[in-house]
């Protein structure tokens, strides 16, 4: 995976982290709400791994935001 792609996914995680912070939610709680293993969540956070679309949908639903939030759009 090239550096630019990893940076893109880290920027995506930053958007997720902003929503987690706004809602006072931990990665552990996000994992429990989405059914995504905590190790996978940490891979997105720490290793710049690409989340599949289905996991991004689960994350958006758990955070009660539109997927647009993660691409620079507005909240629902």
Rosetta blueprint (number, residue, H / E / L):
1 X L
2 X L
3 X H
4 X H
5 X H
6 X H
7 X H
8 X H
9 X H
10 X H
11 X H
12 X H
13 X H
14 X H
15 X H
16 X H
17 X H
18 X H
19 X H
20 X H
21 X H
22 X H
23 X L
24 X L
25 X L
26 X L
27 X H
28 X H
29 X H
30 X H
31 X H
32 X H
33 X H
34 X H
35 X L
36 X L
37 X L
38 X H
39 X H
40 X H
41 X H
42 X H
43 X H
44 X H
45 X H
46 X H
47 X H
48 X L
49 X L
50 X L
51 X L
52 X L
53 X H
54 X H
55 X H
56 X H
57 X H
58 X H
59 X H
60 X H
61 X H
62 X H
63 X H
64 X L
65 X L
66 X L
67 X H
68 X H
69 X H
70 X H
71 X H
72 X L
73 X L
74 X L
75 X L
76 X L
